[in-house]
Amino acid sequence: MTLPAITRLGAAAALALAAAGTAQAHPLDGLTPEEITRVVEILNADGKATPESRYPLIELKEPEKSVVMAWSEGDAEPRAALVNVTTAEGMFRGVVDIAAGTVSDWEPATEETMLLLEEFIGAMDLALGAPEFVEGLAKRDLTPEDVFCLPLTAGAFGLPEEEGRRLMKVPCYVNPTSSNFYAKPVEGLFAVVDLKGQEVVDVVDTGAVPVPQDGWGYTQDEIAAREDMELRPETRPAMLGQEGGPNYEIEGSKVTWDMWSFRWRVDKRPGVVLSEIGVTDAGTWREVLYQAHLSEVFVPYMDPDEGWYWRTYMDSGEYGFGIFLSPLHAGVDCPAYATFLPAVVHADDGSPVEIPDAVCIFERNIGDPVWRHFEIFAQTPDQFTPAEGRPASELVVRSASEVGNYDYLIDYVFEQNGNMRVMVGATGLDAVKGVAATSMSSETAEADTRYGTLIAPNLVAPNHDHFFNFRLDFDIDGQSNSFMRTGLVPAEMPEGLPRRSMWVTETVMPKTELEGRYRINPSTPAMYHVANMGRESGLGHHPGYMINPGNSVAYSPLDTENDPPARRNPYIDYTIWTTPYSAAERYAGGEYAFQSDGSDTLGAWVAQDRPIVDTDIVTWFTMGFHHVPRMEDWPVMPTMWKGFTLMPFNFFAHNPSMTVRDPS
């Protein structure tokens, strides 16, 4: 885990950025630097906090939907912040009314909050200062000066030694001599640190393992210097470009492009949050989604080794995708012509910080037609009639969060045909385990690779999963929506017809939450969609949007009832869940993920079995992939993209991309 590239804002810079950000103020805008500063001032003035207090979380407390819907530009802004604050008296959860300058809610936080960066650094220092840990390093001919350590969330297993503690486990790596910080793990040794007690409560040493010798650097100079690799010849780059500037407009937090409009902000936990997503259809504004954002990320490793079984990270809820946004590299992460935007988050002491170039927005022509048709019957001996069609362009909103060794790209992609794609690109470095084997012919190879793949001499990458849950608050032409499954079932064939098999569609509308959970199964094909049954569009159809899972479906044999890590993340049991809207139910892993027990999760909420027909509903989509590592994943993993698509289903009266102009 490395710290994000964040810049502490001085007072003048904070005020300037705040002024720019509030030019088109809206209730769902992210907190400005000025507002974050004001939150801390209010808490200090009220005696709830002091300059020594620490802030695991300061984020926008969204107004009720009815307030947002009724709000018009020029109205007073309902602005409040949800805070988690560590004080001398303990941890508290509060709501600060920024406009009124008051604390409207204040209570002890009984669960463990997100990780502070100070805790992360402090855990390293505690581990390297423990005599038993230093002895373990000495057995390996290492000193504290020879290594850097990587504090990791320890999960929660209901064990007595977890009670009353805030635990991290701290393995180490030999200091890199290259760009790769993870190439030389000090295997078999880690410290258990209690962040509350500021002490090392245990040092686990299962025996020394050979430290890999290769530094496995991944910069161009390092690759060129290797004997087993050769840089490819220089090539003429295929570049994306856009003459004359973008076709989108950004006013404050609002982005308008082609038929689409939405608002964006960054929160510490989910990263990019998009709100008020909709389209202009024949001059009329129509709602599609009230909000869409990442809800939780679950990455459990499949190695029962004492140094690995507990590696069951909830990357968004424990660490935060927003605070770990990394600056985007023009020409690599995004086209050079993209618009790059900063993200404002907060430091542990509550001061505002800026992550430069944290989000990029760009258009791209993907080289495909959005539609085309070649008419053979229009051809004559004297005249050739070319295919009619239009080139496809799309708008991309991209961010990249580095959470530990992995980099996760999150894309929200808007298309001219009314589709919206949600994509996750996983890249970065595999987590690696030191082993004795140097090849598959080594004596220990079979045992060393029981739970992973030997990807380099003395390095195994253990098997693991990547699960991503997204919260999709549909408001299709209003808030009265319903979820449905339209399955393909065998048709009854008339007697005497030579054809003996066809299929027909059969639509089922689940009435309650437990009925509204679905596992995607290719052997029972179906469409899953949300519709407004109180509205009609086109030929009297009910307007809706379909969820196309694409290549994103991932299930595993993890036991969500009895295995503690899986019980904390029960949303992995189904691809699709639907719940009635609740402002308090924002994250599928619960409000507090650190050492959670699974009692406040999507699975627990759905057990209420509330009605979900003709009401304001939220659909939760779980996607991901199972990662059985391969040699090609090392030393840096090629980006693996997974995603799903939201597609209009009888929402428009015709193909909306028919009105795209012919550029020729």
Secondary structure, 3 states (H helix, E strand, C coil): CCCCCCEECCHHHHHHHHHHHCCCCCCCCCCCHHHHHHHHHHHHHCCCCCCCCEEEEEEECCCCHHHHHHCCCCCCCCCEEEEEEEECCEEEEEEEECCCCEEEEEEECCCECCCCHHHHHHHHHHHHHCHHHHHHHHHCCCCHHHEEECCEECCCCCCHHHCCCCEEEEEEEECCCCCCCCCCEEEEEEEEEECCCCEEEEEEECCCCCCCCCCCCCCHHHHHHCCCCCCCCCCCCCCCCCCCCCCCEEECCEEEECCEEEEEEEECCCEEEEEEEEEEECCEEEEEEEEEEEEEEEEEECCCCCCCCCCEEEHHHHHCCCCCECCCCECCCECCCCEEEEEEEECCCCCEEEEEEEEEEEEEEEEEEEEEECCHHHCCCCCCCCCEEEEEEEEEEEEEEEECCEEEEEEEEEECCCCEEEEEEEEECCCCEECCCCCCCCCCHHHHCCCEEEEECCEEEECEEEEEEEEEEECCCCCCEEEEEEEEEECCCCCCCCCCCCEEEEEECCCECCCCCECCCCCCCEEEEEECCCCCECCCECCEEEEECCCCCCCCCCCCCCCHHHHCCHHHHCCEEEEECCCCCCCCCCCCCECCCCCCCHHHHHCCCCECCCECEEEEEEEEEEECCCHHHCCCEEEEEEEEEEEEECCCCCCHHHHCCCCC
